[in-house]
Amino acid sequence: MEHNPPAAWFAEAARAAETQGAGNLIRVILVVMILGSVLTAWFLLRGYKSKDE
């Protein structure tokens, strides 16, 4: 397995994006943002549960 520097990987991704468009990247970013928001809300709000025991 050969080692590719980050700049080469980024250049290759940019060339691929020219042919594919940005649709897949935007979908991935949106899914990650939504999942991150849900997990953050769950983590913050779980501390506000009322403990009646």
Secondary structure, 3 states (H helix, E strand, C coil): CCCCCHHHHHHHHHHHHHHHCCHHHHHHHHHHHHHHHHHHHHHHHHHHCCCCC
